[in-house]
Amino acid sequence: MLFFSKQYLWRFGDKRGGGSVMEILTYEDLLEEVLKDVRDDVDKREGSIMYDAIAPITYYLAEQRELIGELRDEAFYRYS
Protein backbone atom coordinates (compact mmCIF):
# COMPACT_ATOMS: atom_id res chain seq x y z
CA MET A 1 0.00 0.00 0.00
CA LEU A 2 1.37 3.38 -0.97
CA PHE A 3 1.07 6.52 1.07
CA PHE A 4 0.07 9.33 -1.25
CA SER A 5 1.31 12.67 -0.08
CA LYS A 6 2.08 14.69 -3.16
CA GLN A 7 4.39 12.07 -4.62
CA TYR A 8 4.78 8.33 -4.53
CA LEU A 9 7.51 8.24 -1.90
CA TRP A 10 6.53 5.77 0.77
CA ARG A 11 5.21 2.25 0.83
CA PHE A 12 3.94 0.85 4.09
CA GLY A 13 5.60 -2.37 5.11
CA ASP A 14 4.65 -4.58 8.00
CA LYS A 15 6.27 -4.84 11.37
CA ARG A 16 6.30 -8.65 11.52
CA GLY A 17 9.90 -8.82 10.37
CA GLY A 18 10.95 -6.23 12.92
CA GLY A 19 11.95 -3.86 10.15
CA SER A 20 10.90 -0.35 9.40
CA VAL A 21 7.23 0.45 8.94
CA MET A 22 8.10 2.25 5.70
CA GLU A 23 10.51 1.08 3.08
CA ILE A 24 12.33 3.21 0.56
CA LEU A 25 10.92 2.98 -2.94
CA THR A 26 13.54 2.60 -5.63
CA TYR A 27 13.42 4.38 -8.97
CA GLU A 28 12.02 1.24 -10.58
CA ASP A 29 9.32 0.91 -7.91
CA LEU A 30 8.30 4.55 -8.32
CA LEU A 31 8.24 4.31 -12.09
CA GLU A 32 6.12 1.16 -12.01
CA GLU A 33 3.63 2.69 -9.56
CA VAL A 34 3.23 5.90 -11.56
CA LEU A 35 2.87 4.06 -14.87
CA LYS A 36 0.11 1.91 -13.34
CA ASP A 37 -2.01 5.06 -13.06
CA VAL A 38 -1.71 5.83 -16.78
CA ARG A 39 -4.67 4.67 -18.87
CA ASP A 40 -4.21 1.39 -20.70
CA ASP A 41 -4.84 2.92 -24.13
CA VAL A 42 -1.71 5.10 -23.74
CA ASP A 43 1.65 3.69 -24.86
CA LYS A 44 3.78 3.21 -21.72
CA ARG A 45 6.67 1.27 -23.22
CA GLU A 46 10.23 2.43 -22.72
CA GLY A 47 10.93 5.15 -25.27
CA SER A 48 7.30 6.29 -25.54
CA ILE A 49 6.36 9.90 -24.86
CA MET A 50 4.61 9.01 -21.60
CA TYR A 51 7.53 6.92 -20.31
CA ASP A 52 10.05 9.59 -21.28
CA ALA A 53 7.97 12.26 -19.51
CA ILE A 54 7.55 10.27 -16.29
CA ALA A 55 10.97 8.59 -15.96
CA PRO A 56 13.08 11.69 -15.10
CA ILE A 57 10.78 12.92 -12.34
CA THR A 58 10.55 9.47 -10.72
CA TYR A 59 14.35 9.26 -10.78
CA TYR A 60 14.53 12.67 -9.11
CA LEU A 61 11.96 11.63 -6.48
CA ALA A 62 13.92 8.46 -5.70
CA GLU A 63 17.09 10.51 -5.22
CA GLN A 64 15.31 12.98 -2.96
CA ARG A 65 13.78 10.15 -0.94
CA GLU A 66 17.24 8.70 -0.40
CA LEU A 67 18.56 12.07 0.78
CA ILE A 68 15.61 12.46 3.16
CA GLY A 69 16.34 9.01 4.57
CA GLU A 70 19.99 9.93 5.15
CA LEU A 71 18.96 13.17 6.85
CA ARG A 72 16.49 11.29 9.05
CA ASP A 73 19.18 8.78 10.01
CA GLU A 74 21.56 11.58 10.99
CA ALA A 75 18.93 13.51 12.90
CA PHE A 76 17.74 10.46 14.85
CA TYR A 77 21.01 8.63 15.32
CA ARG A 78 20.60 5.58 17.54
CA TYR A 79 23.28 4.69 19.99
CA SER A 80 24.06 1.01 20.06
C-alpha positions as CSV (number, residue, x, y, z in Angstrom):
1,M,0.0,0.0,0.0
2,L,1.4,3.4,-1.0
3,F,1.1,6.5,1.1
4,F,0.1,9.3,-1.2
5,S,1.3,12.7,-0.1
6,K,2.1,14.7,-3.2
7,Q,4.4,12.1,-4.6
8,Y,4.8,8.3,-4.5
9,L,7.5,8.2,-1.9
10,W,6.5,5.8,0.8
11,R,5.2,2.3,0.8
12,F,3.9,0.9,4.1
13,G,5.6,-2.4,5.1
14,D,4.6,-4.6,8.0
15,K,6.3,-4.8,11.4
16,R,6.3,-8.7,11.5
17,G,9.9,-8.8,10.4
18,G,10.9,-6.2,12.9
19,G,12.0,-3.9,10.2
20,S,10.9,-0.3,9.4
21,V,7.2,0.4,8.9
22,M,8.1,2.2,5.7
23,E,10.5,1.1,3.1
24,I,12.3,3.2,0.6
25,L,10.9,3.0,-2.9
26,T,13.5,2.6,-5.6
27,Y,13.4,4.4,-9.0
28,E,12.0,1.2,-10.6
29,D,9.3,0.9,-7.9
30,L,8.3,4.5,-8.3
31,L,8.2,4.3,-12.1
32,E,6.1,1.2,-12.0
33,E,3.6,2.7,-9.6
34,V,3.2,5.9,-11.6
35,L,2.9,4.1,-14.9
36,K,0.1,1.9,-13.3
37,D,-2.0,5.1,-13.1
38,V,-1.7,5.8,-16.8
39,R,-4.7,4.7,-18.9
40,D,-4.2,1.4,-20.7
41,D,-4.8,2.9,-24.1
42,V,-1.7,5.1,-23.7
43,D,1.7,3.7,-24.9
44,K,3.8,3.2,-21.7
45,R,6.7,1.3,-23.2
46,E,10.2,2.4,-22.7
47,G,10.9,5.2,-25.3
48,S,7.3,6.3,-25.5
49,I,6.4,9.9,-24.9
50,M,4.6,9.0,-21.6
51,Y,7.5,6.9,-20.3
52,D,10.0,9.6,-21.3
53,A,8.0,12.3,-19.5
54,I,7.6,10.3,-16.3
55,A,11.0,8.6,-16.0
56,P,13.1,11.7,-15.1
57,I,10.8,12.9,-12.3
58,T,10.6,9.5,-10.7
59,Y,14.3,9.3,-10.8
60,Y,14.5,12.7,-9.1
61,L,12.0,11.6,-6.5
62,A,13.9,8.5,-5.7
63,E,17.1,10.5,-5.2
64,Q,15.3,13.0,-3.0
65,R,13.8,10.1,-0.9
66,E,17.2,8.7,-0.4
67,L,18.6,12.1,0.8
68,I,15.6,12.5,3.2
69,G,16.3,9.0,4.6
70,E,20.0,9.9,5.2
71,L,19.0,13.2,6.8
72,R,16.5,11.3,9.0
73,D,19.2,8.8,10.0
74,E,21.6,11.6,11.0
75,A,18.9,13.5,12.9
76,F,17.7,10.5,14.8
77,Y,21.0,8.6,15.3
78,R,20.6,5.6,17.5
79,Y,23.3,4.7,20.0
80,S,24.1,1.0,20.1
